[in-house]
Amino acid sequence: MSIEAGSKLQGKVTGITHFGAFVELPDGSTGLVHISEVADNYVKDIHDHLKVGDIVEVKVLNVEKDGKIGLSIRKAKDQAQQSQSQSHSHRPQRHGRGNNRGKEDFESKMARFLKDSEDRLSSLKRNTESKRGGRGARRG
C-alpha cells in the first residue's frame, strides 16, 4: 500500500509532543499530525484531544521526498461531516447566536481579561519589589 497525498487512512497514535502527534499508518510508516491539524478549534493542549494508543482517521496532506508524511485529523473529519451535512447546520446558528449575544460575550470576556491583567500586574509588582532588597523596598 503506497501512501499518497489526499488518501484517508486509519492509524494508531504512537507518540505525542507539544507540537503534534505521531501516527503509525497501516503500512508501518509514521506520519505527523501537527497540533493545528488536530481539531477545528484552537488546541492548547494536545492531550485534551488525543492519547497514545488512540485509533484515528487521518488524511494524508503531503509526502516529502525525505519520507516525512504530513497528516490531518481535522481534514479527515471535515469530509465525513460534510457528507452528513452536519457542518452546514452549525454555521447559521453561529451567526444568529453572535448577533444576539455577541456584545454580552465580548463585554464579559473583556471584563475578565482586565481583572486578570490587573491581578497579574499587582502580583508581579509585589514580587519584584520584595526581591529588590535594600532599604528602598516597601515594608508593610
FIDO-571074 format. One record per atom (N, C-alpha, C): atom name; x, y, z. Coordinates in Angstrom, 1 decimal. Layout:
! FIDO-571074
  site      xx      yy      zz
    CA       X       Y       Z
...
! end
This chain:
! FIDO-571074
  site      xx      yy      zz
     N     0.9    -1.2     0.0
    CA     0.0     0.0     0.0
     C     0.9     1.2     0.0
     N     0.8     2.1    -1.0
    CA     1.6     3.3    -1.1
     C     0.7     4.4    -0.5
     N     1.4     5.3     0.2
    CA     0.8     6.4     0.9
     C     0.8     7.6    -0.1
     N    -0.4     8.1    -0.5
    CA    -0.4     9.2    -1.4
     C    -1.2    10.4    -0.8
     N    -0.8    11.6    -1.2
    CA    -1.5    12.8    -0.7
     C    -3.0    12.8    -1.1
     N    -3.8    13.0    -0.1
    CA    -5.3    13.1    -0.4
     C    -6.0    11.8     0.1
     N    -5.2    10.7     0.4
    CA    -5.9     9.5     0.8
     C    -6.2     9.5     2.3
     N    -7.3     8.8     2.7
    CA    -7.7     8.8     4.1
     C    -7.4     7.4     4.6
     N    -6.8     7.3     5.8
    CA    -6.4     6.1     6.4
     C    -6.7     6.1     7.9
     N    -6.6     4.9     8.5
    CA    -6.7     4.8     9.9
     C    -5.3     4.5    10.4
     N    -5.0     5.2    11.6
    CA    -3.7     4.9    12.2
     C    -3.8     4.9    13.7
     N    -2.7     4.6    14.3
    CA    -2.6     4.5    15.7
     C    -1.6     5.6    16.2
     N    -2.0     6.3    17.2
    CA    -1.2     7.4    17.8
     C    -0.1     6.6    18.6
     N     1.2     6.9    18.2
    CA     2.3     6.3    18.9
     C     3.1     7.2    19.8
     N     2.9     8.5    19.6
    CA     3.7     9.4    20.4
     C     3.0    10.8    20.3
     N     3.2    11.6    21.4
    CA     2.6    12.9    21.5
     C     3.7    13.9    22.0
     N     3.8    15.0    21.3
    CA     4.7    16.1    21.7
     C     3.9    17.4    21.8
     N     4.6    18.4    22.2
    CA     3.9    19.7    22.3
     C     3.5    20.3    21.0
     N     4.1    19.8    19.9
    CA     3.8    20.4    18.5
     C     2.9    19.5    17.7
     N     2.6    18.2    18.2
    CA     1.7    17.4    17.4
     C     1.7    15.9    17.9
     N     1.2    15.0    17.1
    CA     1.2    13.6    17.4
     C     1.7    12.8    16.3
     N     2.4    11.7    16.6
    CA     2.9    10.8    15.6
     C     1.9     9.7    15.5
     N     1.6     9.3    14.2
    CA     0.6     8.3    14.0
     C     1.2     7.2    13.1
     N     1.1     6.0    13.5
    CA     1.6     4.9    12.7
     C     0.5     4.5    11.7
     N     0.9     4.4    10.4
    CA    -0.1     4.1     9.4
     C    -0.1     2.6     9.1
     N    -1.1     2.1     8.4
    CA    -1.2     0.7     8.1
     C     0.0     0.0     7.5
     N     0.8     0.7     6.7
    CA     2.0     0.1     6.0
     C     3.2     0.1     6.9
     N     3.1     0.6     8.2
    CA     4.2     0.6     9.1
     C     4.9     2.0     9.2
     N     4.7     2.9     8.2
    CA     5.3     4.2     8.3
     C     4.7     5.1     9.3
     N     5.4     6.1     9.7
    CA     4.8     7.0    10.7
     C     4.7     8.4    10.1
     N     3.6     9.1    10.4
    CA     3.4    10.5    10.0
     C     3.1    11.4    11.1
     N     3.2    12.7    10.9
    CA     3.0    13.6    12.0
     C     1.7    14.4    11.7
     N     0.9    14.5    12.7
    CA    -0.3    15.3    12.7
     C     0.1    16.6    13.5
     N     0.3    17.7    12.8
    CA     0.6    18.9    13.6
     C    -0.5    19.3    14.5
     N    -0.2    20.0    15.6
    CA    -1.2    20.4    16.5
     C    -2.4    21.2    15.9
     N    -2.0    22.0    14.9
    CA    -3.0    22.8    14.2
     C    -4.0    22.0    13.3
     N    -3.6    20.7    13.1
    CA    -4.5    19.8    12.3
     C    -5.2    18.8    13.1
     N    -5.3    19.0    14.4
    CA    -6.0    18.0    15.3
     C    -7.5    18.3    15.4
     N    -7.8    19.6    15.5
    CA    -9.2    19.9    15.7
     C    -9.5    21.2    15.0
     N   -10.8    21.5    14.7
    CA   -11.2    22.8    14.1
     C   -10.9    24.0    15.0
     N   -11.1    23.8    16.3
    CA   -10.9    24.9    17.2
     C    -9.4    24.9    17.7
     N    -9.1    26.0    18.4
    CA    -7.7    26.1    18.9
     C    -7.4    25.0    19.9
     N    -6.2    24.4    19.7
    CA    -5.8    23.3    20.6
     C    -4.7    23.8    21.5
     N    -4.9    24.0    22.7
    CA    -3.9    24.5    23.6
     C    -3.0    23.3    24.1
     N    -3.7    22.2    24.5
    CA    -3.0    21.1    25.0
     C    -3.5    19.9    24.2
     N    -2.6    19.3    23.5
    CA    -3.0    18.1    22.6
     C    -3.5    16.9    23.4
     N    -3.1    16.8    24.6
    CA    -3.5    15.7    25.5
     C    -5.1    15.8    25.7
     N    -5.7    16.9    25.5
    CA    -7.1    17.0    25.7
     C    -7.9    16.3    24.6
     N    -7.2    16.1    23.4
    CA    -7.8    15.5    22.3
     C    -7.3    14.1    21.9
     N    -6.1    13.8    22.2
    CA    -5.5    12.5    21.8
     C    -4.7    11.9    23.0
     N    -4.6    10.6    22.9
    CA    -3.6     9.9    23.8
     C    -3.0     8.8    23.1
     N    -1.9     8.3    23.5
    CA    -1.1     7.3    22.9
     C    -2.0     6.0    22.9
     N    -2.1     5.4    21.7
    CA    -2.9     4.2    21.6
     C    -4.2     4.4    20.9
     N    -4.6     5.7    20.7
    CA    -5.9     6.0    20.1
     C    -5.8     5.6    18.6
     N    -6.9     5.1    18.1
    CA    -7.0     4.8    16.6
     C    -7.8     6.0    16.0
     N    -7.1     6.7    15.1
    CA    -7.7     7.9    14.5
     C    -7.7     7.8    13.0
     N    -8.7     8.5    12.4
    CA    -8.8     8.6    10.9
     C    -8.0     9.8    10.5
     N    -7.1     9.7     9.5
    CA    -6.3    10.8     9.1
     C    -6.3    10.9     7.6
     N    -6.1    12.1     7.1
    CA    -5.9    12.4     5.7
     C    -4.5    12.8     5.5
     N    -3.9    12.2     4.4
    CA    -2.5    12.5     4.1
     C    -2.5    13.8     3.4
     N    -1.7    14.8     4.0
    CA    -1.6    16.1     3.4
     C    -0.5    16.1     2.3
     N     0.7    15.6     2.7
    CA     1.8    15.5     1.8
     C     2.8    14.4     2.2
     N     3.6    14.0     1.2
    CA     4.6    13.1     1.4
     C     5.9    13.7     0.9
     N     6.8    14.0     1.8
    CA     8.1    14.7     1.4
     C     9.0    13.6     0.7
     N    10.0    14.1     0.0
    CA    11.0    13.3    -0.7
     C    11.8    12.5     0.4
     N    12.0    13.2     1.5
    CA    12.8    12.5     2.6
     C    12.0    11.5     3.4
     N    10.8    11.3     3.1
    CA    10.0    10.3     3.7
     C     9.0    10.8     4.8
     N     9.1    12.1     5.1
    CA     8.2    12.7     6.1
     C     6.8    12.8     5.5
     N     5.8    12.4     6.4
    CA     4.4    12.3     6.0
     C     3.6    13.3     6.8
     N     3.0    14.3     6.2
    CA     2.1    15.2     6.9
     C     0.7    14.7     6.9
     N     0.1    14.7     8.1
    CA    -1.3    14.2     8.3
     C    -2.2    15.2     8.9
     N    -3.5    15.0     8.7
    CA    -4.5    15.9     9.3
     C    -5.7    15.0     9.8
     N    -6.1    15.2    11.1
    CA    -7.3    14.6    11.6
     C    -8.5    15.5    11.3
     N    -8.2    16.8    11.4
    CA    -9.3    17.8    11.1
     C    -9.8    17.7     9.7
     N    -9.0    17.5     8.7
    CA    -9.5    17.5     7.3
     C   -10.1    16.1     7.0
     N    -9.7    15.1     7.7
    CA   -10.4    13.8     7.5
     C   -11.8    13.9     8.1
     N   -12.0    14.6     9.2
    CA   -13.3    14.7     9.8
     C   -14.2    15.7     9.0
     N   -13.6    16.7     8.4
    CA   -14.4    17.7     7.6
     C   -15.1    17.0     6.5
     N   -14.4    16.1     5.8
    CA   -15.1    15.4     4.7
     C   -16.2    14.5     5.2
     N   -16.0    13.8     6.3
    CA   -17.1    13.0     6.8
     C   -18.3    13.8     7.2
     N   -18.0    14.9     7.9
    CA   -19.1    15.8     8.3
     C   -19.9    16.4     7.2
     N   -19.2    16.8     6.1
    CA   -19.9    17.4     5.0
     C   -20.8    16.4     4.3
     N   -20.4    15.2     4.3
    CA   -21.2    14.2     3.6
     C   -22.5    14.0     4.4
     N   -22.5    14.2     5.8
    CA   -23.6    14.1     6.6
     C   -24.4    15.4     6.7
     N   -23.8    16.4     6.2
    CA   -24.3    17.8     6.2
     C   -24.5    18.4     7.6
     N   -23.7    17.9     8.5
    CA   -23.7    18.4     9.9
     C   -23.1    19.8     9.9
     N   -22.0    19.9     9.2
    CA   -21.3    21.2     9.2
     C   -22.1    22.4     8.7
     N   -23.0    22.1     7.8
    CA   -23.9    23.2     7.2
     C   -24.9    23.6     8.3
     N   -25.4    22.7     9.1
    CA   -26.4    23.1    10.1
     C   -25.8    23.9    11.2
     N   -24.5    23.8    11.5
    CA   -23.9    24.6    12.6
     C   -23.6    26.0    12.2
     N   -23.3    26.3    11.0
    CA   -22.9    27.6    10.6
     C   -24.0    28.7    10.8
     N   -25.2    28.5    10.3
    CA   -26.2    29.5    10.5
     C   -26.5    29.8    12.0
     N   -26.4    28.8    12.8
    CA   -26.7    29.0    14.3
     C   -25.6    29.9    14.9
     N   -24.4    29.8    14.4
    CA   -23.3    30.6    15.0
     C   -23.6    32.1    14.7
     N   -24.0    32.4    13.4
    CA   -24.2    33.7    13.1
     C   -25.4    34.3    13.8
     N   -26.4    33.5    14.0
    CA   -27.6    34.0    14.7
     C   -27.3    34.3    16.2
     N   -26.5    33.4    16.8
    CA   -26.2    33.5    18.2
     C   -25.3    34.7    18.4
     N   -24.4    34.9    17.4
    CA   -23.4    36.0    17.6
     C   -24.1    37.4    17.5
     N   -25.2    37.5    16.8
    CA   -25.9    38.7    16.7
     C   -26.7    39.1    18.0
     N   -27.2    38.0    18.7
    CA   -28.0    38.3    19.9
     C   -27.1    38.5    21.1
     N   -26.1    37.7    21.2
    CA   -25.3    37.8    22.5
     C   -23.8    38.2    22.3
     N   -23.5    38.6    21.1
    CA   -22.1    38.9    20.8
     C   -21.5    40.0    21.7
     N   -22.3    41.1    22.0
    CA   -21.8    42.2    22.8
     C   -21.7    41.7    24.2
     N   -22.6    41.0    24.7
    CA   -22.5    40.5    26.1
     C   -21.3    39.6    26.3
     N   -21.1    38.7    25.3
    CA   -19.9    37.8    25.4
     C   -18.6    38.6    25.4
     N   -18.5    39.6    24.5
    CA   -17.3    40.3    24.4
     C   -17.1    41.2    25.6
     N   -18.2    41.8    26.1
    CA   -18.0    42.6    27.3
     C   -17.6    41.8    28.5
     N   -18.2    40.6    28.7
    CA   -17.8    39.8    29.8
     C   -16.4    39.3    29.7
     N   -16.0    38.9    28.5
    CA   -14.6    38.5    28.2
     C   -13.6    39.6    28.5
     N   -14.0    40.8    28.1
    CA   -13.1    42.0    28.3
     C   -13.0    42.3    29.8
     N   -14.0    42.2    30.5
    CA   -14.0    42.5    31.9
     C   -13.1    41.5    32.6
     N   -13.3    40.2    32.2
    CA   -12.5    39.1    32.9
     C   -11.0    39.3    32.5
     N   -10.7    39.7    31.3
    CA    -9.3    39.9    30.9
     C    -8.7    41.1    31.7
     N    -9.5    42.2    31.8
    CA    -8.9    43.3    32.6
     C    -8.7    42.9    34.0
     N    -9.6    42.2    34.6
    CA    -9.4    41.8    36.0
     C    -8.2    40.9    36.1
     N    -8.1    39.9    35.3
    CA    -6.9    39.0    35.3
     C    -5.6    39.8    35.1
     N    -5.6    40.7    34.2
    CA    -4.4    41.5    33.9
     C    -4.0    42.3    35.1
     N    -5.0    43.0    35.8
    CA    -4.7    43.8    37.0
     C    -4.2    42.9    38.1
     N    -4.8    41.7    38.3
    CA    -4.3    40.8    39.3
     C    -2.8    40.4    39.0
     N    -2.5    40.0    37.8
    CA    -1.2    39.6    37.4
     C    -0.2    40.7    37.6
     N    -0.6    41.9    37.2
    CA     0.3    43.1    37.3
     C     0.6    43.4    38.8
     N    -0.4    43.4    39.6
    CA    -0.2    43.7    41.0
     C     0.7    42.6    41.7
     N     0.5    41.3    41.3
    CA     1.3    40.2    41.8
     C     2.7    40.4    41.4
     N     2.9    40.8    40.1
    CA     4.3    41.0    39.6
     C     5.0    42.1    40.3
     N     4.3    43.2    40.5
    CA     4.9    44.3    41.3
     C     5.2    43.9    42.7
     N     4.3    43.2    43.3
    CA     4.6    42.8    44.7
     C     5.8    41.9    44.8
     N     6.0    41.0    43.9
    CA     7.1    40.0    43.9
     C     8.4    40.7    43.5
     N     8.4    41.6    42.6
    CA     9.7    42.3    42.2
     C    10.1    43.3    43.2
     N     9.2    44.0    43.9
    CA     9.6    44.9    44.9
     C    10.2    44.2    46.1
     N     9.7    43.1    46.5
    CA    10.3    42.4    47.6
     C    11.7    41.8    47.3
     N    11.9    41.5    46.0
    CA    13.2    40.9    45.7
     C    14.3    41.9    45.4
     N    14.0    43.2    45.3
    CA    15.0    44.2    45.0
     C    15.9    44.3    46.2
     N    15.4    44.2    47.4
    CA    16.2    44.3    48.6
     C    16.6    45.7    48.9
     N    17.5    45.9    49.8
    CA    17.9    47.2    50.2
     C    16.9    47.9    51.0
     N    17.1    49.2    51.2
    CA    16.2    50.0    52.1
     C    15.1    50.6    51.3
     N    15.1    50.5    50.0
    CA    14.1    51.1    49.2
     C    12.8    50.2    49.1
     N    12.9    49.0    49.5
    CA    11.8    48.0    49.4
     C    10.7    48.5    50.4
     N     9.4    48.3    49.9
    CA     8.3    48.7    50.7
     C     8.1    47.6    51.8
     N     7.8    48.0    53.0
    CA     7.6    47.1    54.0
     C     6.2    47.4    54.6
     N     5.5    46.3    54.9
    CA     4.2    46.6    55.4
     C     3.8    45.6    56.4
! end
